[in-house]
């Protein structure tokens, strides 16, 4: 989420607004940025990443203006259809904000059955009746925290007085089951004629008729019921078949609101990266996966499949993400990174530039540190960064930028204290550094010392260029990107963190002349505080500790690590026999020791569940309490804590992380009840005893290692997709191998972009990659063809109105001669 421009002015005297932006799946909010105050061009600069746990039609972004006294008002929105996401994939795009009105905010689908039948009256004449059966709806929006839906059905035509018939209201559900039938007279009785069911007038009239289904939320507000979506179906399609049953997407109401100029609400800059992979079962990936996992042992490493992926991808980062995850999953990350780092060190001429480029090695190490070191950062930096964000001590040391009333010496002292504290927690944290990072640093240190034997400091700079420059300094500079803060900090805090980050980076770099490494004279002056030998010694001791192999006791780092916290709604567990079992908002906190909740953040816990007492964590069926996004934490003696998260993404996050921390508990359950125990029985299996064992197998089977929840097949599928995308480059690389091995002369210009040390070995690997990718491509094509044959347009999975499916049908019918 980048920034907004030219938002409409506020009607009040100061014209400015306090705005925030939300990310929504259809209309369900899954993320909210910080509020930018007093601006019509707010800059957010916030990243949000999530696994999408359900189907959706639009990815929507709303800009709100905060109102202290009333409900926040919506300024405008950007809604991108799911099938259009690829158009904007991974590039900054400005979108015009669109108007938002209740009639255009639609989501969900409806299941209908229509039947047109002849009725012969007592006098022998024929008339036509239409039966409309409204079966159910799914995925309706929740309006102001509730949804009490009902449907109205109308038969409309040019010469008819339209009458609306109404279903019962279904309380507290956005997936209502109606199953109600409504009858309408379609034609006037006419003399029976065997040639046609209708006389001429009636046929024309029927063609002009339509059945309309409107969904509403029964509201107790004075403004009346809220519109949820509509469906209009012309009756003429029933002339081919007298009975018709299908699912339909609900549509917005055409309210003629087109007169508004599209450019009067401003615009929003977004960069959306959306990937959707179809992952087969493990055996499909064996050939490609085997070639990739052998990469560490290939001589030279530039002829390996993983190195080739880095060569053909447009951005090294694109290749590094799935490669690191795959090698971590199979426990091969250290030998792989050692091999590519060793090759890079051999190509480096100057020890001062070691690992400074954006190479595959540096991107892979960055990615490994991000995955394996996330909790290390939380434990080391989070407490002090939280304090800096909350206390707002003035730390500006540039004399030009000082605010009125600020004292330069005081600010310097504030900043010096912060730098000192952060420097101390980092250099004392060596014992907590994750094993995998230490093993990588050991191999970097050995490679660098062997290559540049004359430079005694290179063993330190090779490691510090990662741990300080690419791990701690960026995490201090942008704590939100490393999950240390939920949002981008405010401008004053951001400036403080920038100054701290610069100083820590320089302290960790061990460069010979410190003051010269600052462009700004005020930074050079400030740095004089730290020009003592004790700082350089502390850095060297820390680097020695984290880059020596097999040297520490894990018990010494068993301190509580905060994994996740936030407000959710919980149902009282009913400890007292006649106690209240109502719902309350509580602040939940999960560490690697316990799961607790309290009234507000910082209060004394009202309840604490040790991690070893969590026997299962599962979703709760919506029917239990007519509430969405609920899950249950099951404890000994079948005590259950029911919790409602704020949205589907957050519910999935909590379930995943609670499952991971409790995965190794000895008494974990194998079965559970997907619904609650209410009114003397379990809603799912109707058993009456509250201690009846569960009726459904538990999900789970996630790895116990919290930070490395990785699916190897999914990462191999991602790598296959990248190889497939860059197939022209792979073929060009093959040509380059042939050219190099035949003509050992000057390189052709177009081939010089690739690193090819051994043309024959590289050619062999390329052949295996291209074969593996080709086989998987055929499997994907076959899967699509089979799916296409089995899929029915109008089914629950592909309701009528599903544009992505219509596009897919068009593509398939162009490719093959299959008819639907």
N, C-alpha and C positions, 0 to 999 in steps of 0.2 A: 504494500500500500504506500504509494509515493506521496502525492500532494494533491490538493484541490486548488482550482483557480477560479477567480471571478464569481464567487458565490453571491447571491443577491443580498443587498444591504438590509440590515435590520430596520424595521420602521421607526424605532426609537431615536432619540437625539444622537447617540454615539455611533450608530450604524454598524458597529462591529458585532461579531457573533462568537460564541464559545462552541466549537464544533468537534464532534467525534465521528468515526466511521465504523460501521459494523460489517462483518462478513457473514453471509447467510446461505444455507442450502435451501433453496426455494425461500420460505419465509422463516425458517428456524435459524436464529442467531447462534453462531458458533465461535465468534471472536469479536472483541471490541477494542479499538485503539484508545490511547489516552485522549484527554480533551485538550485541544489547542485553544487557548483563550484569546479573545479580542483580535480576531483575524478573519479576513474574507478570502485569504489564500493560505489555508493551514497546511503546514508540512508535517507529515506523519513519519515517513521513513521506517515503517514497522514491517517485520516479516512474520507471517503466520504459516505454519506447515501442519497439515493434518492428514490422517488416513480417513477416507470418506466411508463411513460405516453403512450407508444406505443409498438407494437410488435417488436421483434428483433430476429436475428438469432445467433449473436455472441456478447458476452461481450468481448471487446478488450482493451488491454493495450499497448500503444506505448511508447517506450523510445526515446526521441529526444535529439540531441546534439545542443545546442544553437550556432548560428552563428551570430555575430554582423553585418556582412556585407551582407550575402546572406540569403536565406531562411534556417530555421533550418533543419538539416538533420535527417532522421529517422535511428536509429541504429537497432532496431528490434521490434518485437511485440509478445504478447501472446494473442491468440484468443481462448476463451472457448465457445463451442457451448452451446446454451441455455439448451439443454437436458442433458448436462454433468455437469451443475452447481451443482447438488445435490451431485455428487461424491466428490466435494471439500468443501462442505458446512461446514463453521465454523471451518476450521482447516488450520493452516499455511502450505502452499505448495510452493515448489520451482518449477518454470516453466522455461524450456529452452526458450530463445528468438529465434524467427523464423525470417527468412529473409522476407523483405517486398518488393514486386515489384508491378508495376501498374497492372500486369495481375492477381494478386491474390487478389486484393482489390475489392471485389464484394458485392453488396447488391441489393435488389429489386427483383421484379417479373414481368413477361411478360404474356400477355393474347393472345393466338394464336388460330386460327381455321384452320384446314387442311382438304382439300377435294380432293379425288382422283376420277377422272371421265373418262369415256370412250368417245372418240369422233370418230364418223364414218365419214371418209373423203368422198369427191365426188366420189372417185373410189370404195367406199364400203369397204375399209380396216379400221381397228380399231387401234387407238393409245391412249395412256393414258396421261392425263394432270393432273398436281397437282396444286391446287389453295391454296396459303398460305396467310391467312389474318392476318396481325399484327394489333390487336385492340388497345391495350394500355399497358402502363407500370406503375408500382407504386413503390415509395420508392427508386428511383435511387440515387446514391451518389451525393453530391454537390462537384464539383472539383474546388478548388481555388475560392470559393464563388459564383460559377455559375453552371448552368447545361443547355446546349442547345443540347438535345439528338436527335439522329436519329438512325434508325435500318438498317442493311444490311441483305439480305436473300440470301442464296446460296444453290443450290442443288448439292451435291458432290457425286461422285461415282468413282469407279476404272477406268472406260474407258470414263469418261466425262471431257470435258473442263468446269470447274466450272465457272459460271458467277454470279457476285454479283449484286443484285438489291437493290435499296436504297430508303428509305422513305424520306419525307420532313423533314427538321430540325425544331424541335419545340423549340421556344425561351423561356428561363427563366422559366423552369418548371422541376421538377423531377418526375412529374406524367403525362407524355405526352399521349394525345389521337391521335393515328395515323389513325386507321381504313383505311388501304390501302391493296389492294389485289395484289399478284404477281403470275403469271402463269409460270409453267415449263413443258416442254415435258419430260415425264418419259420414255416411250418406243418408239421404232421405229415402224412405221406402219407395221402390219403383217396381214396375211389373217385371217379373222374372224373365230374363232373356238369356238363352243358353250360350249365345255367341260371346257375351261380355258380362263380367260381373258388375259393371257400372254402365249407366247410360252415358251418352257423350258429355253432357254437362258435368256429371259427377266425376268423370275421369279427369277433366281439366281442373276441377275444384280440388280433387285429392292431390294432384300434382303440386298445387300451391299451398297445401297445408303443411304444417310442421308441428312436431311434438317438442315441447320445451320443458326441460327439467332444471329447476333452480335449487341450489343448496343454500341454506341459511343457518346462521347461528342464533338461537333464541336468546335474546339479551334482555336483562331486566333494567337496562339503562333507558332513559327517557328518549334517546335518539332513535329507538326502534332496533329491529333485528339487523345483524350484519350479513351482507352478501358474501358467500364463499365461492361462488362459481356457477356456471350454467352450461347447458348442453342444448343445442338446437339440431333436430334431425328432420329432414324433409321426408314426407310419407311415401314419395314416389318409389323409393328403393324397396318398399314392401310389395310392390306389384310383381317383382321377380319371385319373391319367396314370402309366403304369408306369415312366417315366423322368423324372428331374428333375435339373437342373444349375443352380447359382447360387452367388453370393458371399454370405457371412453375416458380420455383425459378431460377434466373440467376446463372450461375456457373463460377468459375475462369477458365482461359485458361491454359491448360496443356502445359507449356513452356519448359519442360524437364530440369528444373533448380534443379535437384536433386543431382547434384554432390557436392554441398556445404556441408561441414561437419555440423551437427546440433549443435555441441558444441562450435562453434567458435565465438558466439556473447554474451556469458555470460548468466546469468539467473536472474529471478525476483521473489522475495518472496511476495506472496499475501495471504490474508485471506478473502474469499468471503462468505458472508451470503446472501442467496437468498431465499425468501419465496414467494409462490404464493398460495393464498387461493381463493376458490370459495365461495362467500358469498351469502347465500340464503336470502329471505325476512324475516322480523323480527319474524313473528309468528313461524317459524321453531325452533327458539332458546329459546322460552319461558320456557320450562321445565328446561333446563340446566342453563339459565340465572337466573331464580328464585332461584334455589338452591345456586348459587354463591352469589347473592345479599343478601341472608339471612345470610351470613357468620358472619356479625358483631353481630348478635343476638343469635348465637348458643352457648350454654353452655356445656362444655368448648369450647373455640374457636378452640382448636386443632382438634375438631370433625367436623369443618366446611369445605365446599368444597374448599374454597380459600386456607386454611391452608394445606389441603391434596395435592393440586396442588404443593405447595412449597415443600412438603415432597417427592413427586415422581419425580419431575424434576431433571435432572442431575445438572443443575446450578440454584441457587435461582433466579438469574437475569432473566432467561428464563420465570419463572412464574411471576415475579414482573411486567414486562413491560405490558402484556395485562391486568393483574389484576388491576393495578393502573389506566390504561386508562378506563377500564370498570367502576370502582367505581367512578372515577371523572365524567364520562359522566352522571351517574345516581345520582350524588350528595351524594354518600355514603362513600367517601374516609375517612373522619375524624372518624366516628364511627368504620370503619373497622380497620384503623391503630391503633386507641386507644385500640381496643380489643386485637390485636396481640402484641402490645407493652406492655400492662399490663401483659399479660401472660409471656412475655419474662422477664420483670422486676421481676416477682415472682420467676422465675427460677434462677435469678442472685444472687450469694452469696456475691460478693465483689463490693461495690459501685464504685471502681476505674475501673472496667471492664465493666461498664454499656454501652450497645449498641456498644461494640467494635468489635463484631464478624460479619461475613458476613451472618447474619440471614435473614429470609424473611422480618422481620420488617425493618432492616436497608436498604435492597435493595428496598423495597417499598417506604420508605421515600426518599431515593436518587432519585428514579424515579419521585416521586411527585415534589420534589424540581426542578428537571431538567425541567419538563413540566411547572409547575406553576411559577417558579422563573426565567425563561430565560430573561424576560424583566427587571426584578429587577436587574439581573447581568449586563445587557447592560447599564442600567442607572447608576449603582453604579461604576462599574469597567472599562467599555470600554474606557472612555476618557483618563484615566491615563495609561492604558495598551497600547493604541495606541501611546501615547507619549514615553513610555519606548521602544517600538519597533522602533520608528523613530529616537530618539535622540542618542541612543547607548552610554550613559554615562558609563564609566568604574566603575564597582561595585565589582570587585573581592577582597575578604578580606582574602583569604587563602594565606599566605606569599609564599608558595611553587609555587602557580599558577600565581603569578604576572608577567605581561609582562614587557619588557624593557621600562623604562621611566615612568612607572606607580608609583603613590605614594599611599602607603597603607592608610595614614590618609585621603587623598582626596577621595579615593574609599569608605572608611567607611562612610564619610560624605554624599557622593552621595546616598549610600544605605540607610543610616539612614533617609534621606529626603524622599526617595520613600516609605519606610516602614511607616513613620509618616503620609504621605499623604493618603496612602491606608487605614491605620488603622482608620484615622479620617473619611474618606468617608464611611467606613463600619459602624462604631459605630454611625454615625449621620444619617444612612439610615433607622433606625427602622420604621419610619412612612411609608416608601414605601414597606415594606415587605408584600407580598400577603396574603390576609385573610386566605386562606386555610392553608398556612404554619404556620401562627400564631396560628390557632386553633389546629393544630397537636402539636406544641411546648407546648401549654398550657396543653394538655393532657399528654405529656411526663413528664413535670415538676411535675404535680400532682401525677402521678404514682410513680415517683422516690422518691418524698418527703414523700409519704405515706409508701413506702417500707423501706426506710433507714432514719427513723426519727432522729437518732442520728447524722447524717451527714448533716450539714447545707448547705454545698456547692453542694450537689448532685443535687439540683434543677437547678443549673447553668450548671454543667458538662453534665447533661442529654441532655440539649439543645445545648450547645457549641460543643458537640461531633458530631452534625450534621451541624449546621450552619457554624462553622469555619472549622472543620476537613474534612467534606464531601461535602461542598458547595463552600465557598470562597477560601480555600487553593487549592483544585484541579483546580478551574477556573483560579487562578493566575498561577499555575504551567503549565497547558496545555490549554491556552485560545482558541486554535483552536477547542477543543472538546466541548466547550460551546458557539461556534459561536461568540466569541469575536474578533478573527482574522481569516482571510480566510485560513492561512497555519500555519504549525508548525513553531515557531520562529527560527531564526538563532542561532548557538551555543552560541554566547556571550550573546544575549538577554535571551536565555533559561536559562543560568547560573544565570543571574540577577534575573529572575523570580523564580528560585528554591530557592535562598537565601531569597527573600521576602516571598515566600510561607511558608518556614520553620519558619521564625520569626513570621508571622501572626498566624500560627497554634499554636505555643507555647504561644503567647499572649492570644489567645482565649481559650486555654485549662485550664487556671487558675490553673495549677499544682503547688504544694507547692514549690518545689525547682526547679526553672527555669533552672539555669546553668547546673544542673545535667542531665537535659533532652536532652542535646546536647552531641553527641559523640565527636565532633570536638572542640578543645580548642578555635580556632579562633571564632567559633559561640558563645561560652559561654562568651568570652570577649566582642564581639559585643553586646550581649544581655544586658550587664550591663547598656547600654543607657536607656533601657526600664524597668529597675527594680524599677520603681517608683509606688507609690500607685495610682496615677491618671490614669494609664493605666488599672489596675485591676478594678478601680471604673467605668471607661468608659465602659468596657466589661460588668460588672454586670448591669449597667443602660440599655445598649443595649439589653441584654438578658431578662431583666425584661419587657422591652417594647414589644419585639416580642413574649413573651410567656404569655401576659396577654390578656384575651379575650374581644372582643367587645370594642375597645378603640381607634378609630381614625376616622378622617374626610377625606373622599376620595378626596374632592376638593383640599386639601393641596398638593396633589401629582400630580396635572395636569401639569406636565412639558413635553415638547416635548420628545418623546422616538424615537430614530432612529430605524426603523424596517428593512429597506433594502436599499442598494445603489449599484450603478454600472453603467457601460457604456452600452447604448443601442442605437439603431438608431431610430430617430423619423421623421415623415413627417410633414413639416410645416403645420400649421392649416389653412393657408389662411385667416388671419384676414383682410388683405388689399385686396381690390377687385381684383387688378391686381398683387398682390404679388406672389413671387415664391413659388411653392409647391413642393420643392425638399426634398431629404432625407439627414439628418445630424446626425453625431454621437454626443451624449450628455451624460453628467453625471447625472443620475437620482437619486433622494433621496426621500425616503418616511418616514415620521414620523407619529405619531398618530394625528398630526394637519394638515399636508399638504403634497402634492405630487409636487415636483419641479424638474426642470432640469436646468443645467448650462453648459457652454462650457467645463470646466474641474473641477475636484474636488477642492472645496474651493473657486470657483469663485462666483460672485453675481448671484442669480437665474435669468434666462431669462424669466421664466414662473413659476407661482405658482398656483396650484389648491387646494383650501381648501377641506378637506375631505368631508365636507357636500355638496360640488358641484359635487361629483362623483356619477352619477345616475346609472351607470352600467359599468361592466368591462367584456368584452367578447372576445373570439377568433375572428380573422378575416380570412375569407376564402382566401386561397392561390391565387385564380384566380384574386383577386382585383389588386394586384401589382406584381404578379408572384414572391412573396417572401414568404419564410417559416417562421414559428414561430412568426407570427404577432398577435397582439391583439389591442383592441381599448378601450379607456377610454372615456365614453360618459358624457358630461356636459350639464348644462342647455342650452336652445335654440338650442338643437341638435348639439352643437359643439362637434366634435370628434377629439381626439388625437390618431393617428395611430402610433404604436411602434413595432419595431422588436427586439426580444430578441436574444441572441447568440446561444441558442439551445433549444430543446424541454423541458428539465427539468427546465431551467431558466424561460421559458415562463410560464410554469405551476405555478412555485413558485410566480412569480409576479402577475399573475391573481388571485391566491388563496389569497395572503396577501392583495391585493387591494380590493378584494371582501369582505374580512373579516372586514377591517377597515371601509368600507362604508356601511356595511350590514344594519345598523339601520337608515340610512338617510331616512327622511320622504318622499321625492319625488322620491325614487328609481323607475326605469322603470320596466314595466312587459314585454315589447316587444322591440326588437331591430332589426337592419339590419345586417345580418351576412357578407355582402359584402359592398364595398365602394360606394360612390356616385361619378360617373365619367362620363364625356361626356354627362351631362344633364340627367342622370337617375341612379337609384339604380341598381347595377348589379344583385342583388338577386331577386327582385320582379318586376323590370323594371318600377317602378313608377317614374314619371318625376319630381314631386315637391320635393325639397330637405328637406322640413319639413314634409313629409309623415310619419305617425307613423310606427314603426317597423313591420316587417312581420313574425318574429319568436319569440316564448316566451323566455324570459331571463332564463339563468341557475341561479345558486345561491342557496339560501336556506341554506347557511353555517351559523354556529353559529357566533354571534357577538363577542364572547370572543376569541381574537386573538390566545392566546397560547393553547387553548383547543379545537382544531378542531378534534373531536373524533367521530368515527362511532361505536356505541355500538355493532351492529351485527357483524361487522368485528372483534372486539376484542373477542366476544364470539366464533366465528369460530376459531380464533387462539387458544383459550383455549381448544376448542373441539379437535383441531389437536394435542395439547400437551397431553391431556388425552389419546387420541387414540394411540399416539406414545408410551406412558408409560403404556399401558394397563397391561402388565405382572406385573409391580410393584403394580398397583392398586389391582390386584388379590392377590398378595403376602400380601398386607396390609390387605385385607379381611381375609386371613388365619391367620395373626397375631392377628387380633381382636378376631377371634374364639378361638385361642390358649390361649389368655390372659384371656378371660372371662370364659373359661372352667377350665384351669389349672392356678390357681393363684400363680404358683410357679415361679422358675427362668425362665427368658426369653430364648427362643431359639436364638442362635447366629444370624441366618439369619433375624430375625425379629427385632433385637435390634436397627436397623438403624432408625426406625420410631418413632416419638413421638406420643404415644397413651395414653391419660389420661383417656378416658372413652370408653372402647371397644364397648359397645352397641350403643352409639350415633354415634361413628365413623363408625360402620358397617352399620347403617341406611343410613348415608350420602353416603357412598361408593356405596350402592345398587342403590340409586337415580342417582349418577354420571354414573355408568356403564349402567344403563337403558337409560339415556339421550344420552350418547355417542353412544350406540348401535343403537338408533332410527336415529340419524343424519348420522351414517355410512350407514344405509340402504338407506336413502334419497340420499346421495352422489352416492352410487352405482347405484341407479335407474336413477339418472340424467345422469350419464356417459353412461349407456346403451341406454337411449333415444337419447342422443347426438350422440352416435355412429351410431345408426340406421339412423339418419337424415343427417349425415355428408357425403359429397362426396369428395373423394380424387381427387384433381385437381380443387377444387372450389377456390374462391378468398381467403377464410379463411385458406384453407389447400392446397397450391399449390403442384404440383408434385415436389419432392425433399425435402419435409418437413420431416426431419428425426424423429422429435419428434412424428409426427403423425403416421409414419410408425411403430415406436416402440409401440405406443398406440394401433394400429390395431393388432399388433402381440400379445400383452398382452390380448386384448379383445377376439381375436379368440381362444386363449388358454383357457380363462375363459368360454366363451359361445360358442354355436354352430352357432352363427350368421355368415352368409357369407356376403361378401361385394357385 
